[in-house]
């Protein structure tokens, strides 16, 4: 409302229509790339800067991931991915590229932290199967865990990929959704520390869908430190570009620094409040979850409600939750988790009344389920 010229289909913005409606360089509008680069720095606490000339646009993060996979790997090659991981990666990186995803098994015993031992085990398994591992894909902050990677873990990952001479793809689309300490640390910060690493191996995938709440705009970004990848991705972006109207509007929006700062602050406050309400509610019911501080999800632990500690029992429980309790959660098996009983809950799209309804339904279900299982436990 305060920026009527940002949209070319208004009386105020009509003067920009001619320039925006004609063909544009598929590298993207200069003002768009500049605004996105600046916003990426802001979303990371202004501790790092990004070069607009390395910004490659794509039709959402889905297109950005596929573009990166096409640039870095051939059919049959593989990327290592710590579990549990976003189930959409199976589609985004594999369907058209022919690339494989190999799990790096992480466990609840250390809060699903990525370890060097797990990385080595996954890499050696790929070699034994005669599969060429071309890279490591991480989600930071994590979907589905809602956790962030600490500085030492990031350094360890960089040392690992540098030693193996494989690529590191960092999905950072939740960078500005961190709602409590510790702060998010981008892989760009690790590189700025001067760590010994071939920068050509590092690539960031970003999007405005989560940090700015604009999934329908389809704005994805590939930011690579590799000149060859930037050049290749720019050519490929012509097949999945962002409309110039969207670029024009986004550039105007992100250039309004007062609005951006207010939006991020309000988003952070609301995420923190919804997370606090939901975790406090399930805690009073005796249900735990992984401690997290970012993203739109929490990782709820329902393994005590499983009749058997199997993925079959997890699916049975999930069907009851969906069909009878009427709550939309996702089982951890869909995220390639190695341990049954965890469920991803999206808390970001709920208001206070919805949270109360959800908690009431969970409470009723837990009480009924515990009563039904009590005889089995006594036996």
Order of alpha helices (4+ residues) and beta strands (2+ residues): alpha-alpha-beta-alpha-beta-alpha-beta-alpha-beta-alpha-beta-alpha-beta-beta-alpha-alpha-alpha-beta-beta-alpha-beta-beta-alpha
